[in-house]
Amino acid sequence: MDIVFDDHELAVKYDEGIDDIINWEDVIRLTGYKVYSYPGEVTFLVFTTNKGERLEVSDEMSGWLQLLGNLPKIFACLPGWEDKLTEMQPDEDDVTVWEK
């Protein structure tokens, strides 16, 4: 799976050619969490829209680092969000990255 984004939208491209797409302007909340997964941990970001949709991306997808580097250009992320996401333990409460 690949994370693809531009100035207007975020998409997750699946192997089957199916895409999940959300528009940045529809996002009302951005949170992160971690889970245990063999052989370690997986970090997720969850984009929640004003339509009740949720799109999740993880650090196991290509495009993850590019997305992280561009999030502050798209949203006014809360101070220290990246450190909180990195330092959190699996199954802890979600970290709020941004909220409208």
Buried (B, 14 or more C-beta within 10 A) or exposed (E): EBBBBEEEEBBBBEEEEEEBBBEBEEBBBBBBBBEEEEEEEBBBBBBBBEEEEEBBBBBEBEBBEEBBEBBEEBBEBBEEBBEBBEEBEEEEEBBBBBEE
